[in-house]
Amino acid sequence: MNYTELSAAIQAYTENTEADFVAEIPVFVTQAEQRIYNTVQFPSIRKNVYGQVTANNKYLQCPTDFLAVYSLAIVTDVTGSDMNTGTYEYLLNKDVNFIRQAYPTPNDTDVPKYYALFGSRSDNVDELTFILGPTPNASYWTELHYYYYPESITTAADGRTWLGDNFDSVLLYGSLVEAYTYMKGEQDMMALYNGKYQEALALAKRLGDGMERQDAYRSGQYRQAVT
């Protein structure tokens, strides 16, 4: 389902084509996307980026679209910029006070072992930085896997996203819940659409938080109990 189809479906389900309502549809959809992405950890909301830390600087800037950490690694012994030649050492997530206590001075240098979310960047209070411990003793490559909000279907150039193509039901019913909230719709219809949304969300969680995170060799393939 692309955005044109989604917008038309919202208008058809609500039987509302008033100009003010149609103008608010992008808001309904983006609110629904945010709720979905904060409920289900789809791989499509995770990306990775390479960066570098420098000697004697214990801070590392987060990407501008950063939401939360999945993993952070220091990559040592890299030949040039070929990351395939390096050795990955994954850092452990700690509190800032742990790092400050364990490595109280900037002279405590070595290959970093820990990281914590420190606070706002000096050049942009809306963005965050990591603090590393110990302070890097040399320049190292880093690989950060992190969660972010993918581009909304409302602004995508072709009007398509992974969510719209693969789980349009949860996007549609989530948007309808937001639309009926805006319309102050009847409680029975609100309950109906919210129920449909919860059903679609459960299926989405089965995929994003279950099947896509399951190791069939160790966990076995998914089986439905037969009664």
N, C-alpha and C positions, 0 to 999 in steps of 0.2 A: 504494500500500500504506500503510495507516494503522498506528498502533502496535499495536493489537489484533491485526491480521493478521500483523504482523511477529513479535510475541511468540509467536503460535500456530505460525508457520512454524518458528521456532527450536526450539520444543519438539518439533515433529513431525520435523524433520530429525535432531535429536540423540536422539530417542526418550527424552527425559528430562523428566519432569513433577514431579520432586521439589521440595518446597517451597523448600529452600535454593537450588536451581538457579534456579527461577523468580524468586525474590527478587533474584537477581543479574543478570537479563536487562537491566534498565535500564543497568547498568554496562557490559555487553558492547556495547550499542548506542551509548552515548555514547563509548566508546573507539573504536569503529569510525568514528563520525562524525568524531572528531578526526583520525584517521589519514587519512580521505578528504579532509577540508577542508585538511589540510596537504600533500596530494599534488596536488590538482586545484584550480585557481583559478577556480571557478565564479563568474559574476557575482552569484549569490545570496549569496555571502559577502562582498560589498562594499557599503558604504553611504556616504552623504555627509552632512555636517552643516555648518551655518553657525555661525560664532563671531565673536568680535571680539578684536582686540589693542588695547591702549591706549598712548597716547604715553608714551615713556620706560620702558616695561616690555618687556623682550626675551623674556619667557617666555609660552608659550601652553599651556594644559592640554590633555592628550589626553582623549578621551571615555573613560568608565569601561570600555567594552567593546572598547577599542582593542587590536589585535594588531600591525598593520604598516601603513605608509603606502603608498597608491597615488599620491596627488598632494596637494599643498598649494598654495593660491593666495591671494594678497592681492587683494582686490577694491576698486578705487579709484573715486572719483567716483560713489558710489552715492547716488541720490536717495531720502532716507528709508530705508526698509528694502526697497525694490524692487531685488532683485539683478539684474534684467534691464537696469537702467540703468547698471550698473557696467562697469568694464574689468578683465578678469582678467589678473593677472600671476603666472605659475606660478614658485614658488620652486625653487631647486636644492638637492638633498640633499647636505650636507657633513658632515664630522666636527666634533665640538665644538671640537677644537683648531684647526681651520681658522678657525672663526668667532671664537674667542678671539684668535687671532693677527691676523686681518684687522681686527677691531674690538675693540681691547683695552680701551676704556673705554666706560661707558654714554653718554658724550656723543657717541659716533659714531652719529648719528641720521640716518635717511633712510627711504625706503620699503624694507622688507626685501626682500632678494634671495635669501637662503639660509636653510636651516633644518637642524637636527640634533636627534636624540633626545638629550635632556639627562640625564634621570635621574628619580628618584622625586619625586612631588609632596610638598610639605611637609606637607600635611594627610592624605596617604594614601600610604604607602610602597609599596603594591602597584600604584599607577598612575604614569604617566609624564608628562613635560612636554617640549615642544619649546623650543629656544633659537633665536632669530632673529638674523640679522645683515644689515644693521646694526639697531640698536635702532629701533623704530618712532618716527617723528617726529610722528605723529598717530594718532588712532584709525582703524582700518581693519576692514572686514569680512574674514573669511576663509572659504574653502570647502575642507574637508578630505574627500578620498575615502580610505577606509581599509578594511582587512580586519578582520573580526570573526567570532566563532562564532555562527551563527544559533541560534535556540532549538532545543533538541533535540526530536526526535519523541517522546521519552519524557515531556516536560512540556508539549508543545503542547496548547492547550485542546481542539482538535478531533482531536488525535492525528495530524495531518498536517503535512508539511513539503514544501518544494520537492524535496528529495532523495528522500524517500519516494514522492512522486507521479511523479517523472520518471526516477529511476535507482534503483529499489528493488532491482535485482539486486546492485549494488555494496554497498548497505547491508546486505542480507541475508547475502551471503557474507562481508563484513567482520565482521559480528556473529557468524557461525558460527565463524570463525577464533578470535575472542576466547572464544567459548563452549567450543570444544574445547580451547583452552589451559587454561581453568579446570578442565575435566573431566579433563585429562591424557589426552586421547583417543589412540586408536591412530594411529601415524605415517602409515599409508597414507590414512586418512580426513582427517587434518590436511593432508597434501599435496594431496589432492583438493580440499578446500575452499579452501586457499590458492591453488591453481591457478585455480579458478573466480573467486576474488576478483581475482586479477591480470588475468584476461581481462576481467571487468567494469570494472576500474579503467582498463584500456587504452581501452575504449570511452568511459568517462567523460572521460579526458584528451583524447581525440579531439574531444569536444564542448567541454569547458571551456577547454582550452589550445590548441585548433585552430580549429574552426568558428566559435566565438563570438568569436574574436579576429582573424578573417580579413576583409580588405577585398576583396570580390569584384572591384571595379573595378581595383585595383592588382595583386592576387595571383592573380586568376582563380578560378573556382569549383573546388571539390574534384573531382578526377578519379581514379578507380581505374585503374591500369594494366591493359591487356588483354593476356593472354598466349595 
